[in-house]
Amino acid sequence: MKSLTKRLAVLALAATILAAPSVSLAGHMYNEDDGDGMKIWKKFGRGFINGTTFWLELPLAWYHITDQTDPFTGILWGTAEGIVKSADRLGGGAYELVTFPIPSPRYYKPVMAPETLFDD
């Protein structure tokens, strides 16, 4: 049991360390004036950022719903909304990571709005 706990702690730490540099990449990454070579790597970057930070949608949803309503509703409704948004961001990130060299959607446009969690 201790081994599993240590592994989960190491995994959580690694995910945090990997996600930290993605904050500096955040912002509106898509620019129509960029060449295809740059758009490919921006698509890869969006996929990586969304794939490593998807879990942050849950506490963000708790915060937003609690801010608009009461804490009880915020935790209940925020959990449901956060799970759906997390799955959406994870799916979008996985799609962009797997298909980054393919110009789909047209001209490497983002599949999510906002492009990353940090664009709100």
Protein Blocks (a to p, Z undefined) as FASTA:
>chain_A
ZZmmmmmmmmmmmmmmmmmmmmmmgccfbcfkbcfklmmmmmmmmmmmmmmmmmmmmmmm
mmmmmmmmcfklmmmmmmmmmmmmmmmmmmmmmmmmmmmmpccdehhiafbdcfblklZZ
